[in-house]
Amino acid sequence: MVSPLQKYRYEYQPKLPEILRGEIKDVKPVLGEPTQSVSDQAEIKKLFPCTYGMPEVSFTKGSNDYGKKKINVGVILSGGQAPGGHNVICGLFDALKKANPENNLIGFKGGPSGLVDDKFVVFTEDFINEYRNTGGFDIIGSGRTKLETEEQFEKVKNVCAKHGMCGIVIIGGDDSNTNAAVLAEYFASSKVPVSVIGCPKTIDGDLKNKDIEVSFGFDTATKVYSELIGNIERDANSAKKYWHFIKLMGRSASHIALECALETQPNLCIVSEEVEKKGMSLSQIVDQIADAVAKRAEDGNNFGVVLIPEGLIEFIPEIKVLISELNDIVAKESEAFAGLKTFEEKSDFVQRRLTAASKKAFLVFPDGIKAQLLMDRDPHGNVQVSRIETEKLLIELVGKKLDEMKAAGTYCGKFSTQNHFFGYEGRCSFPSNFDSDYCYSLGYNAYFLMAGGFTGYLSSVRNLCKPARYWKAGGVPITMMMNMEVRNGKNKPVIRKALVDLEGKPFAYFASNRDEWARKTCFVFPGAIQYAGPAEVCDRTTITLALEHEE
Ligand code: FBP
C-alpha cells in the first residue's frame, strides 16, 4: 500500500536540461581548459598523477555512438540520506536504457561496503518505478564506509570485472566524492578500464563551488525545516510563552540555518562562520542571545525563536582547538582510548593529554556535553555534531545569564523554553520539484560522462535559477575542488568544504535585517512543499541559491 501522494508522484516526469532531452546519440562533449586544484596544487598533482589537471566538460549538440555497445554500470549511495537520491538512480537508469535497452544498472547495497563485498541488485523497470520521485535511500540503502585502502580497491576492481562494468557512479558528499577521486586515480594508474563519476549529494549544502551551484537535497531539506520552524513561530506567536531553541542539521557549515532564517525570519540565527571570524567565545554568544531576550521582554514579548547550526560548537575558537586536540588524541591513541569503558575513564584519559587551555574549555561543559564530545568519530574522523545537544547547552547558559541580569535589575522577563533538533525529519522527505528535476538530471548527465569515457569527474548541472530547460550539463574534475587537510591526524587530499561566505549576498541580506527580526516579531510562515500549482510556488529554488546567482 502506498500513500496517495506517493502514487501521484510516480507519475511526475522530471524536467531535463534542453541538451539532454533529445536522442542520446545527438550529444557530444566539449572540453574546456586544463584545471588546477583550489590550493596545494603541487601536492595534489603528485597524489593524482593520472587524473590531475583534466579539463572541464560541457555537453552540446553533436553525435556519438555511445548506444552501440552494451554496457554495465554500477551505482552506490554513500553517506547521509538526502531527498532526491532515488531520482539520480532513475535518471541514470533511464539514460542507460534509452541508449541501449541491453544496458544494465547494478545497485550495490548499503553504501561503499556493498561495492567491496559485492552485495547487489540489478535494476529492472518495475523495481525502479516504485522509487520515482520518492525520498529516502531505501532503494539500495547507504553507508559511511570509507573507500580508501588498496585492499578495498582491489576488491572493487574484481567486482567490476565480475559484472563486466565499465563505470561506477558514486552518489555522495565531499568525503565520498574525495574517495571517488582516489578510486578513479587508482583505476587510471593501474589501467583498469572503469570510469568513476560522482554526484553531489548532501542536505548540508557545503559541496558547492563555481561549477556545483548546490548539492542535491539542500532544497528539500531546508523547505521541510522551514515549514516546521514557521509552524513553531506561529505557535510561539499564538501562545506567547516560550522561547524555542532550534538546532538545525548541517554538520560544520551553517548553510541550512542561514537558508531557514531567510525563509522564516526568526528572532536570532547564529552563523558559525561569523562566530569564528569574530573570534566569539561561548559566553559572548550567550550574552548576545540573553540581550535579545531581555530587549523583547522590555516590549512584553517573552517568546521567540532562535536557530542554531549543529556545527556551532566547532567554530567557537577555544572549543575548536579543544575538538582538534581531542580528535588527535582519539586518532593517535585509538586502541588505548577504545579500551576505556566508562565516561569517567575517558574523561580522565583526555584531560591528562589536553593542553591547559583546552582542559579549561573542556571542564566548562556539563558532563552530558563532555560525553558527547568523547563519542566515536565518524569514519572520516569528524565529531558527530548531530549528537551534541548545543540547543540544550545554550538554554542552560542563557538561563543562568538571565538570572544574573535579573539579580542586577537589568532583566525582568520570564524565560520558559522548548528545545528542538531538526535533522532527520528533512533527509528523506519527498523531493521538491526542484530536487526531483535536479537529481534526475544529475543521474542522466552522469551517464553521458561515463559513456564518454570520463573518470574522476563530478556530474555538474548549472544555471539552476532558470527553468530546467536552460540548465547546463557537464562535468567537473574532482581534483579541481581539492585541498590538503588534516583528517584522522594525517594530512590528506580532500574536497574543500564550502562554508557560508560572509561576503556573500545570502549572509549580507540576513545581516542587514537581523536587528529588526531580533526585536520585533517578523516571522514568516512558508508552509509545506507544494508539488502542483503555480511555478512560483512549486518550482521555487532556495533563497540562498536565488541570491547567490542573482544577476
Ligand atoms: P552527508 O555529509 O553524508 O550528506 O551527511 C549529512 C548529515 O545529515 C549531517 O548534516 C549530519 O551531521 C550527519 O549527516 C548525521 O550523520 P548520521 O546520519 O550518521 O547520523
Residues whose N, C-alpha, C, O or C-beta is under 5 A from the ligand:
A	BS01	FBP	S78 G79 G80 G173 K201 T202 I203 D204 M249 G250 R251 S386
